[in-house]
Amino acid sequence: MNRLAILFAALFLFTALPTEAQPTWRHQVYFNAGPQFVTGDASDSYKTGLAIDVGYYYRATRSGFIGLAGGFHQFAADVPGAGDVNVIPINLAFKYNFTLTGIQPYLGAEGGPYFFSNGSSETNFGLTPRLGLRIPLSEGIDLDLNVKYNVVFQDPDNFTYVGANGGFSYIVQ
């Protein structure tokens, strides 16, 4: 009799408590652009730049995403005789969404090679923490606003810049 009461209580709890259906979509593509503000020692040599980024995320868990991110970031020289710098990051990316419906704040990080070109070419490793907000515009299309702090590890000083980006995020069924 005791077991039967426990079974009915468990069934009641499973059916009476509110639940949230897990979204069925798994793939997300985004496009962002925005100004990039050079920080640290390099801020004396380069002006504010411009970045164009694209990426793909796969929803691996309910709120966790993994993917690839890449872009083209350009900085004009602020010192006579110095060349402009073009940076092409190709990174592995991780993102955690705090919610998947309505306005969606998220934290993320990217890491991988950064290809530099300013007359000569070099490749350095970099990390980029990211804080963002997705705002639904219509079904499957969100406005994606984010701030990224790019740290590219170089000798003797790291090349760092903060990006204030905006763009669109598309859910692919």
BALOBA-1460 file (C-alpha; in Angstrom, 3 decimals):
// residues 173
<rec num="1" residu="m" x="0.000" y="0.000" z="0.000"/>
<rec num="2" residu="n" x="2.870" y="2.353" z="0.843"/>
<rec num="3" residu="r" x="4.500" y="1.770" z="-2.547"/>
<rec num="4" residu="l" x="1.257" y="2.490" z="-4.341"/>
<rec num="5" residu="a" x="0.873" y="5.816" z="-2.500"/>
<rec num="6" residu="i" x="4.460" y="6.808" z="-3.385"/>
<rec num="7" residu="l" x="3.860" y="5.886" z="-7.031"/>
<rec num="8" residu="f" x="0.693" y="8.024" z="-7.223"/>
<rec num="9" residu="a" x="2.437" y="10.929" z="-5.455"/>
<rec num="10" residu="a" x="5.341" y="10.755" z="-7.927"/>
<rec num="11" residu="l" x="2.991" y="10.626" z="-10.925"/>
<rec num="12" residu="f" x="1.046" y="13.579" z="-9.539"/>
<rec num="13" residu="l" x="4.238" y="15.643" z="-9.110"/>
<rec num="14" residu="f" x="5.457" y="14.867" z="-12.634"/>
<rec num="15" residu="t" x="2.162" y="15.863" z="-14.201"/>
<rec num="16" residu="a" x="1.174" y="18.775" z="-11.930"/>
<rec num="17" residu="l" x="4.410" y="20.777" z="-11.845"/>
<rec num="18" residu="p" x="4.933" y="23.338" z="-14.613"/>
<rec num="19" residu="t" x="7.424" y="22.359" z="-17.261"/>
<rec num="20" residu="e" x="9.128" y="24.108" z="-20.133"/>
<rec num="21" residu="a" x="9.484" y="22.395" z="-23.466"/>
<rec num="22" residu="q" x="13.007" y="22.293" z="-24.826"/>
<rec num="23" residu="p" x="13.345" y="24.210" z="-28.091"/>
<rec num="24" residu="t" x="13.786" y="21.933" z="-31.079"/>
<rec num="25" residu="w" x="16.351" y="24.044" z="-32.931"/>
<rec num="26" residu="r" x="20.025" y="23.093" z="-32.751"/>
<rec num="27" residu="h" x="21.871" y="25.391" z="-35.191"/>
<rec num="28" residu="q" x="22.521" y="29.115" z="-35.067"/>
<rec num="29" residu="v" x="24.401" y="31.393" z="-37.475"/>
<rec num="30" residu="y" x="25.336" y="34.992" z="-36.689"/>
<rec num="31" residu="f" x="26.755" y="38.054" z="-38.421"/>
<rec num="32" residu="n" x="28.170" y="40.978" z="-36.399"/>
<rec num="33" residu="a" x="30.045" y="44.188" z="-37.110"/>
<rec num="34" residu="g" x="31.229" y="47.083" z="-34.998"/>
<rec num="35" residu="p" x="34.010" y="49.382" z="-33.833"/>
<rec num="36" residu="q" x="37.085" y="47.892" z="-32.176"/>
<rec num="37" residu="f" x="38.833" y="50.044" z="-29.566"/>
<rec num="38" residu="v" x="42.561" y="49.323" z="-29.233"/>
<rec num="39" residu="t" x="43.744" y="49.129" z="-25.614"/>
<rec num="40" residu="g" x="47.124" y="48.797" z="-23.931"/>
<rec num="41" residu="d" x="50.418" y="49.837" z="-25.533"/>
<rec num="42" residu="a" x="49.064" y="49.426" z="-29.073"/>
<rec num="43" residu="s" x="46.512" y="52.212" z="-28.495"/>
<rec num="44" residu="d" x="49.278" y="54.764" z="-29.121"/>
<rec num="45" residu="s" x="49.988" y="53.276" z="-32.555"/>
<rec num="46" residu="y" x="46.568" y="52.376" z="-33.958"/>
<rec num="47" residu="k" x="43.214" y="54.106" z="-34.362"/>
<rec num="48" residu="t" x="39.846" y="52.581" z="-33.569"/>
<rec num="49" residu="g" x="39.239" y="49.773" z="-36.025"/>
<rec num="50" residu="l" x="36.310" y="47.986" z="-37.591"/>
<rec num="51" residu="a" x="35.393" y="44.304" z="-37.368"/>
<rec num="52" residu="i" x="33.121" y="42.022" z="-39.329"/>
<rec num="53" residu="d" x="32.488" y="38.633" z="-37.687"/>
<rec num="54" residu="v" x="30.544" y="35.528" z="-38.640"/>
<rec num="55" residu="g" x="29.995" y="32.364" z="-36.683"/>
<rec num="56" residu="y" x="28.144" y="29.124" z="-36.267"/>
<rec num="57" residu="y" x="26.893" y="27.595" z="-33.011"/>
<rec num="58" residu="y" x="25.584" y="24.113" z="-32.326"/>
<rec num="59" residu="r" x="23.390" y="23.777" z="-29.235"/>
<rec num="60" residu="a" x="25.126" y="20.901" z="-27.449"/>
<rec num="61" residu="t" x="23.092" y="21.132" z="-24.227"/>
<rec num="62" residu="r" x="19.976" y="22.990" z="-23.151"/>
<rec num="63" residu="s" x="21.894" y="26.271" z="-22.660"/>
<rec num="64" residu="g" x="25.410" y="25.444" z="-23.873"/>
<rec num="65" residu="f" x="26.625" y="26.084" z="-27.409"/>
<rec num="66" residu="i" x="29.862" y="25.195" z="-29.194"/>
<rec num="67" residu="g" x="30.959" y="26.402" z="-32.601"/>
<rec num="68" residu="l" x="33.325" y="28.284" z="-34.866"/>
<rec num="69" residu="a" x="33.842" y="32.032" z="-35.149"/>
<rec num="70" residu="g" x="35.859" y="34.056" z="-37.628"/>
<rec num="71" residu="g" x="36.193" y="37.549" z="-38.888"/>
<rec num="72" residu="f" x="38.156" y="40.385" z="-40.393"/>
<rec num="73" residu="h" x="39.363" y="43.193" z="-38.108"/>
<rec num="74" residu="q" x="41.186" y="46.209" z="-39.535"/>
<rec num="75" residu="f" x="43.106" y="48.920" z="-37.665"/>
<rec num="76" residu="a" x="44.560" y="52.050" z="-39.295"/>
<rec num="77" residu="a" x="48.000" y="53.191" z="-38.162"/>
<rec num="78" residu="d" x="48.106" y="56.345" z="-36.058"/>
<rec num="79" residu="v" x="51.883" y="56.769" z="-36.408"/>
<rec num="80" residu="p" x="53.508" y="58.023" z="-39.647"/>
<rec num="81" residu="g" x="55.365" y="55.254" z="-41.433"/>
<rec num="82" residu="a" x="53.576" y="52.427" z="-39.625"/>
<rec num="83" residu="g" x="51.348" y="50.155" z="-41.669"/>
<rec num="84" residu="d" x="47.710" y="49.320" z="-41.097"/>
<rec num="85" residu="v" x="47.018" y="46.014" z="-39.349"/>
<rec num="86" residu="n" x="44.576" y="43.403" z="-40.583"/>
<rec num="87" residu="v" x="43.628" y="40.665" z="-38.119"/>
<rec num="88" residu="i" x="41.809" y="37.476" z="-39.101"/>
<rec num="89" residu="p" x="40.728" y="35.363" z="-36.112"/>
<rec num="90" residu="i" x="39.572" y="31.787" z="-36.670"/>
<rec num="91" residu="n" x="38.388" y="30.493" z="-33.297"/>
<rec num="92" residu="l" x="36.621" y="27.709" z="-31.513"/>
<rec num="93" residu="a" x="33.733" y="29.228" z="-29.595"/>
<rec num="94" residu="f" x="31.654" y="28.440" z="-26.529"/>
<rec num="95" residu="k" x="28.519" y="30.238" z="-25.370"/>
<rec num="96" residu="y" x="26.169" y="29.830" z="-22.415"/>
<rec num="97" residu="n" x="22.661" y="31.311" z="-22.765"/>
<rec num="98" residu="f" x="20.935" y="32.123" z="-19.478"/>
<rec num="99" residu="t" x="17.560" y="31.698" z="-21.194"/>
<rec num="100" residu="l" x="16.423" y="30.539" z="-24.636"/>
<rec num="101" residu="t" x="13.223" y="32.561" z="-24.862"/>
<rec num="102" residu="g" x="12.563" y="36.291" z="-24.805"/>
<rec num="103" residu="i" x="15.565" y="38.559" z="-24.271"/>
<rec num="104" residu="q" x="18.541" y="36.223" z="-23.946"/>
<rec num="105" residu="p" x="21.686" y="37.312" z="-22.052"/>
<rec num="106" residu="y" x="24.749" y="35.139" z="-22.638"/>
<rec num="107" residu="l" x="28.420" y="34.671" z="-21.752"/>
<rec num="108" residu="g" x="30.936" y="33.198" z="-24.130"/>
<rec num="109" residu="a" x="34.562" y="32.709" z="-24.997"/>
<rec num="110" residu="e" x="36.553" y="32.157" z="-28.168"/>
<rec num="111" residu="g" x="40.087" y="30.961" z="-28.665"/>
<rec num="112" residu="g" x="42.414" y="30.071" z="-31.507"/>
<rec num="113" residu="p" x="44.842" y="31.501" z="-34.033"/>
<rec num="114" residu="y" x="44.863" y="35.176" z="-34.999"/>
<rec num="115" residu="f" x="46.473" y="35.857" z="-38.374"/>
<rec num="116" residu="f" x="48.151" y="39.291" z="-38.530"/>
<rec num="117" residu="s" x="49.095" y="41.134" z="-41.694"/>
<rec num="118" residu="n" x="50.832" y="44.528" z="-41.770"/>
<rec num="119" residu="g" x="53.393" y="44.150" z="-44.515"/>
<rec num="120" residu="s" x="54.620" y="40.911" z="-42.965"/>
<rec num="121" residu="s" x="52.504" y="38.061" z="-41.692"/>
<rec num="122" residu="e" x="52.476" y="36.314" z="-38.351"/>
<rec num="123" residu="t" x="50.161" y="34.027" z="-36.429"/>
<rec num="124" residu="n" x="49.528" y="34.265" z="-32.693"/>
<rec num="125" residu="f" x="47.195" y="32.568" z="-30.251"/>
<rec num="126" residu="g" x="44.372" y="34.633" z="-28.767"/>
<rec num="127" residu="l" x="41.462" y="34.423" z="-26.339"/>
<rec num="128" residu="t" x="38.271" y="36.444" z="-26.375"/>
<rec num="129" residu="p" x="35.743" y="36.570" z="-23.542"/>
<rec num="130" residu="r" x="32.329" y="37.729" z="-24.720"/>
<rec num="131" residu="l" x="29.218" y="39.179" z="-23.046"/>
<rec num="132" residu="g" x="26.078" y="39.514" z="-25.115"/>
<rec num="133" residu="l" x="22.361" y="39.950" z="-25.420"/>
<rec num="134" residu="r" x="20.029" y="38.480" z="-28.038"/>
<rec num="135" residu="i" x="16.735" y="40.266" z="-28.611"/>
<rec num="136" residu="p" x="14.061" y="38.465" z="-30.680"/>
<rec num="137" residu="l" x="12.880" y="40.399" z="-33.741"/>
<rec num="138" residu="s" x="10.778" y="37.713" z="-35.402"/>
<rec num="139" residu="e" x="10.611" y="33.943" z="-35.387"/>
<rec num="140" residu="g" x="14.147" y="32.635" z="-35.935"/>
<rec num="141" residu="i" x="15.785" y="36.094" z="-36.205"/>
<rec num="142" residu="d" x="17.385" y="37.893" z="-33.260"/>
<rec num="143" residu="l" x="19.290" y="41.131" z="-32.819"/>
<rec num="144" residu="d" x="22.678" y="40.149" z="-31.348"/>
<rec num="145" residu="l" x="24.505" y="42.813" z="-29.304"/>
<rec num="146" residu="n" x="27.810" y="41.940" z="-27.646"/>
<rec num="147" residu="v" x="31.061" y="43.199" z="-26.198"/>
<rec num="148" residu="k" x="34.260" y="41.210" z="-26.800"/>
<rec num="149" residu="y" x="37.680" y="41.697" z="-25.216"/>
<rec num="150" residu="n" x="40.274" y="40.332" z="-27.649"/>
<rec num="151" residu="v" x="43.677" y="39.370" z="-26.228"/>
<rec num="152" residu="v" x="46.275" y="38.271" z="-28.773"/>
<rec num="153" residu="f" x="49.417" y="36.911" z="-27.122"/>
<rec num="154" residu="q" x="52.547" y="38.462" z="-28.659"/>
<rec num="155" residu="d" x="56.120" y="39.215" z="-27.582"/>
<rec num="156" residu="p" x="56.872" y="41.557" z="-25.887"/>
<rec num="157" residu="d" x="53.356" y="43.050" z="-25.426"/>
<rec num="158" residu="n" x="49.949" y="41.543" z="-26.059"/>
<rec num="159" residu="f" x="47.731" y="43.174" z="-28.682"/>
<rec num="160" residu="t" x="44.376" y="43.885" z="-27.007"/>
<rec num="161" residu="y" x="41.171" y="45.513" z="-28.164"/>
<rec num="162" residu="v" x="37.532" y="45.760" z="-27.127"/>
<rec num="163" residu="g" x="34.802" y="45.287" z="-29.705"/>
<rec num="164" residu="a" x="31.276" y="46.696" z="-29.398"/>
<rec num="165" residu="n" x="29.364" y="44.643" z="-31.942"/>
<rec num="166" residu="g" x="25.851" y="44.373" z="-33.259"/>
<rec num="167" residu="g" x="24.255" y="42.194" z="-35.865"/>
<rec num="168" residu="f" x="21.808" y="39.421" z="-36.523"/>
<rec num="169" residu="s" x="21.500" y="35.851" z="-35.356"/>
<rec num="170" residu="y" x="19.541" y="33.264" z="-37.335"/>
<rec num="171" residu="i" x="18.147" y="30.004" z="-36.055"/>
<rec num="172" residu="v" x="18.445" y="27.219" z="-38.617"/>
<rec num="173" residu="q" x="15.948" y="24.385" z="-38.166"/>
